[in-house]
């Protein structure tokens, strides 16, 4: 082991997962170590062990699906194994490890190093994330935890429009084809990045509205983070009146509330997002963002895709839209840099 990173924030139970950068035969990898033995000290060790086993197996199988289907914008699982670094080989010190490919750093690390991304780089990143999400959706998997720390640069810290980014951490995915450990949770991912319907306790009954739609909203929030430094969720919650705050609002997630949220989001787009990009990009960008963050989960996504059988959100259709924005931004940037 080269470097212990931290206790993983999405670790199950009492945080029995630790991240490492490891090296073997000159190759580095990211290792997610799951300490089953530590779970024996829990209040209910049998239940904790059963939960950890279920979570570890579910995440590994999701990553194996990505590898088998060659999903190019998801972090690859290289192997899984049991590791025992105890010189006495005490079996109680054995740790289960998921070994994954490693990148140069997540978006927050990249921003701290680079300072600010060019518009062309931003739209290139968003195209990669949209592609990763659409690859998962095509195989009945929803990520449910898209946030800056789960978007990984696979090249280096010099972020350009041609850099390659992948989506990492499948620890909170939900699958359409099988029961999983997070199916019954009101929100499986980081609550700070949940779409607004979950703030008010609404969990849509249809797969696309509950799962694909939430991934779309988180992708829309990522647009705000990359261009303004702040995700959409706090920008929206800060504009809610006290009577409409989650916990205070008693009217349910119905049309009156949705209309207010939609109006507030349009104002945020105008006030915060539009000034962050060249004027010639505002119309196509606003169109993309409005589709991704509609507060009504039934209407969220590409409109033509939503009209098809099964009402898919259609994140695959956002990939060329972001690519086009990246190309247009690149032309503007090159023109401005000319003497």
C-alpha positions in Angstrom: 0.0 0.0 0.0 1.3 3.4 -0.9 -1.1 5.9 0.6 -4.2 5.7 2.7 -6.7 8.2 1.5 -9.6 8.3 3.9 -12.6 6.6 5.4 -15.0 6.6 2.4 -17.9 9.0 3.1 -20.4 6.5 1.5 -19.0 3.6 3.4 -21.7 1.3 4.8 -22.6 0.7 8.4 -20.0 2.3 10.7 -17.7 3.3 7.8 -15.8 0.0 7.4 -14.5 1.1 3.9 -11.1 2.8 3.5 -9.6 4.1 0.2 -5.9 3.5 -0.7 -3.6 4.2 -3.6 -1.7 1.0 -4.1 1.1 -0.1 -6.3 2.0 -3.5 -7.7 4.6 -4.3 -10.3 5.0 -0.6 -11.0 1.3 -0.1 -11.6 -0.9 2.1 -9.4 -4.5 1.4 -8.6 -7.3 2.7 -6.4 -8.2 0.1 -3.7 -11.4 0.2 -1.7 -10.8 -2.0 1.3 -13.7 -3.4 3.3 -12.9 -4.5 6.8 -15.3 -7.3 7.6 -13.4 -8.2 10.8 -13.9 -4.7 12.2 -17.6 -5.3 11.9 -17.4 -7.9 14.6 -17.2 -5.1 17.1 -20.5 -3.7 16.0 -23.6 -3.8 18.2 -25.1 -6.5 16.0 -22.0 -8.1 14.3 -24.0 -10.8 12.4 -26.3 -8.1 10.9 -23.4 -5.9 10.1 -21.4 -8.7 8.4 -24.5 -9.6 6.4 -25.0 -6.0 5.3 -21.3 -5.5 4.4 -21.3 -8.8 2.4 -24.4 -7.7 0.5 -23.0 -4.2 -0.3 -19.6 -5.4 -1.4 -21.0 -8.1 -3.6 -23.6 -5.8 -5.2 -21.0 -3.1 -6.0 -18.5 -5.7 -7.4 -21.2 -7.2 -9.6 -22.2 -3.7 -10.9 -18.6 -3.0 -11.8 -18.3 -6.5 -13.5 -21.3 -5.6 -15.6 -19.5 -2.4 -16.7 -16.4 -4.4 -17.6 -18.3 -7.1 -19.5 -20.3 -4.5 -21.5 -17.2 -2.4 -22.1 -18.8 0.8 -20.6 -16.0 3.2 -21.5 -16.8 6.1 -19.2 -17.0 4.1 -16.0 -14.0 3.4 -13.8 -12.9 -0.2 -14.4 -12.7 -2.9 -11.8 -9.3 -4.5 -12.3 -9.7 -7.3 -9.7 -11.0 -8.2 -6.3 -9.1 -10.1 -3.7 -8.5 -10.7 0.0 -5.4 -9.1 1.4 -3.6 -9.9 4.7 -0.7 -7.7 5.6 -0.3 -9.3 9.1 3.2 -10.9 9.3 1.6 -13.7 11.4 -1.1 -14.3 8.7 -3.8 -14.1 11.3 -7.0 -14.7 9.3 -8.9 -12.2 11.4 -6.8 -9.4 9.8 -7.9 -10.3 6.3 -9.4 -7.4 4.3 -11.6 -7.7 1.2 -10.4 -5.3 -1.6 -12.0 -4.0 -4.8 -9.1 -2.9 -7.0 -9.9 -0.3 -9.6 -8.1 1.8 -12.2 -6.9 5.1 -10.9 -7.0 8.6 -12.4 -5.2 11.9 -11.8 -7.9 13.2 -9.4 -11.5 14.1 -9.1 -13.1 17.4 -10.2 -12.5 19.1 -6.9 -8.8 18.2 -7.0 -8.6 19.3 -10.6 -10.2 22.7 -9.7 -7.9 23.3 -6.8 -4.9 22.6 -9.1 -6.1 24.4 -12.3 -8.1 27.2 -10.7 -10.8 27.4 -13.3 -11.8 25.3 -16.3 -12.3 26.7 -19.8 -15.8 26.4 -21.2 -14.6 24.0 -23.8 -13.2 21.7 -21.1 -16.4 22.0 -19.0 -18.6 20.8 -21.8 -16.1 18.0 -22.7 -16.3 16.8 -19.1 -20.1 17.0 -19.1 -20.2 15.0 -22.4 -18.1 12.3 -20.8 -20.4 12.2 -17.7 -23.5 12.1 -19.8 -22.0 9.2 -21.8 -21.2 7.3 -18.7 -24.7 7.8 -17.3 -26.3 6.8 -20.6 -24.1 3.6 -20.7 -25.4 2.7 -17.3 -29.0 3.5 -18.1 -28.8 1.3 -21.3 -28.1 -1.6 -19.0 -30.7 -0.9 -16.4 -28.4 0.7 -13.8 -28.8 4.2 -12.2 -25.9 5.8 -10.5 -27.8 7.9 -7.9 -24.7 9.7 -6.6 -23.3 11.9 -9.3 -21.2 14.7 -7.7 -17.8 16.3 -8.3 -15.9 13.8 -6.2 -17.2 10.9 -8.3 -16.0 12.4 -11.6 -12.4 11.3 -12.2 -9.8 12.7 -14.7 -8.1 9.8 -16.4 -5.3 11.9 -18.1 -3.6 14.5 -16.0 -4.2 17.8 -14.2 -4.0 19.9 -17.3 -7.7 19.9 -18.1 -8.5 20.6 -21.8 -11.5 19.8 -23.9 -9.8 16.6 -25.0 -9.2 15.3 -21.5 -10.9 12.0 -20.6 -13.1 11.8 -17.6 -14.9 8.8 -16.1 -17.6 8.3 -13.5 -16.5 6.4 -10.4 -18.0 4.9 -7.3 -20.8 2.5 -8.1 -21.4 1.9 -4.4 -24.9 3.4 -4.4 -26.3 2.2 -7.7 -29.8 0.9 -8.1 -30.4 -1.8 -10.7 -33.6 -2.4 -12.7 -33.0 -6.2 -13.1 -32.4 -7.2 -9.5 -33.1 -6.3 -5.9 -30.4 -4.3 -4.3 -29.5 -2.9 -0.8 -30.6 0.7 -1.6 -33.9 0.0 -3.3 -35.9 0.9 -0.3 -34.0 4.0 0.7 -35.7 7.4 0.1 -32.4 8.5 -1.4 -29.4 6.2 -1.8 -26.8 8.8 -2.6 -25.4 11.9 -1.0 -28.3 14.0 0.2 -26.7 17.3 -0.7 -27.1 16.3 -4.4 -30.6 14.8 -4.4 -33.2 16.2 -6.8 -35.9 18.5 -5.2 -38.7 15.9 -5.3 -36.7 13.8 -2.8 -36.4 16.8 -0.5 -40.2 16.7 -0.1 -40.4 12.9 0.2 -41.6 12.1 -3.3 -40.2 8.8 -4.7 -41.7 8.3 -8.2 -43.1 4.9 -8.9 -41.8 4.4 -12.4 -38.1 3.5 -12.9 -37.3 6.3 -15.4 -38.9 9.0 -13.2 -37.3 7.7 -10.0 -33.9 6.7 -11.2 -32.9 8.0 -14.6 -34.6 11.3 -13.9 -32.6 11.8 -10.7 -29.3 11.1 -12.5 -30.3 13.7 -15.1 -30.9 16.3 -12.4 -27.5 15.6 -10.8 -25.9 16.0 -14.2 -27.6 19.4 -14.5 -26.4 20.4 -11.1 -22.9 19.4 -12.3 -23.2 22.1 -15.0 -23.6 24.7 -12.3 -20.7 23.4 -10.3 -18.3 23.4 -13.2 -19.3 26.9 -14.5 -20.0 28.7 -11.2 -18.3 26.7 -8.5 -21.6 25.9 -6.7 -24.0 23.0 -7.4 -27.6 23.8 -8.2 -29.1 22.4 -5.0 -27.8 25.0 -2.5 -28.5 27.8 -5.0 -32.1 26.6 -5.2 -32.7 26.0 -1.5 -31.2 29.4 -0.6 -34.0 31.0 -2.6 -36.9 29.1 -1.1 -39.2 31.1 1.3 -39.4 29.7 4.8 -43.0 28.4 4.2 -41.8 26.4 1.2 -38.7 24.8 2.8 -38.7 21.0 3.1 -40.2 20.1 6.4 -42.3 23.3 6.5 -44.2 22.9 3.2 -47.4 20.8 3.7 -48.9 21.0 0.3 -47.1 17.9 -1.1 -45.0 17.7 -4.3 -47.7 19.1 -6.5 -48.1 21.6 -9.3 -48.1 24.7 -7.1 -44.7 23.8 -5.6 -43.3 22.6 -8.9 -44.2 25.9 -10.6 -42.4 27.9 -7.9 -39.3 25.6 -8.1 -39.3 26.0 -11.9 -39.5 29.8 -11.7 -36.7 29.9 -9.1 -34.5 27.7 -11.3 -35.1 29.9 -14.3 -34.0 32.9 -12.3 -30.9 31.1 -11.1 -30.1 30.2 -14.7 -30.5 33.8 -15.7 -28.7 35.3 -12.7 -25.9 32.8 -12.2 -25.3 30.5 -15.2 -25.8 32.8 -18.2 -23.1 35.3 -17.1 -20.6 32.5 -16.9 -20.5 31.6 -20.6 -20.0 33.6 -23.9 -23.3 35.1 -25.1 -23.3 33.0 -28.3 -23.5 29.8 -26.1 -26.3 30.9 -23.8 -29.3 29.7 -25.8 -28.1 26.1 -26.5 -26.8 25.8 -22.9 -30.0 27.1 -21.3 -32.0 24.6 -23.5 -29.8 21.7 -22.3 -30.0 22.7 -18.6 -33.7 23.3 -18.6 -34.3 19.8 -19.9 -31.9 18.3 -17.3 -33.3 20.1 -14.2 -37.0 20.3 -14.7 -38.4 20.0 -11.2 -41.1 17.7 -12.5 -39.3 14.3 -12.7 -41.8 13.1 -15.3 -40.8 15.9 -17.6 -37.1 15.8 -17.0 -34.8 14.7 -19.8 -34.8 14.9 -23.6 -38.3 15.6 -24.8 -38.1 13.4 -27.9 -36.8 10.5 -25.9 -39.5 11.0 -23.3 -42.1 10.5 -26.0 -40.8 7.0 -26.8 -42.1 3.8 -25.4 -40.9 3.4 -21.8 -40.3 7.2 -21.5 -36.5 7.0 -21.2 -34.8 10.2 -20.0 -32.4 9.9 -23.0 -29.1 11.1 -21.5 -27.4 9.7 -24.6 -29.0 12.6 -26.6 -27.2 15.1 -24.4 -23.7 13.8 -25.3 -23.7 15.4 -28.8 -25.3 18.5 -27.4 -22.4 18.9 -24.9 -19.9 18.0 -27.6 -21.3 20.7 -29.9 -21.1 23.2 -27.1 -17.4 22.2 -26.4 -16.6 22.7 -30.1 -18.3 26.1 -30.2 -16.5 27.2 -27.0 -13.2 26.0 -28.4 -13.6 28.1 -31.5 -14.4 31.2 -29.3 -11.4 30.5 -27.1 -9.0 30.1 -30.0 -10.3 33.2 -31.6 -9.8 35.2 -28.4 -6.2 34.0 -28.0 -5.2 35.1 -31.5 -3.0 38.2 -31.7 
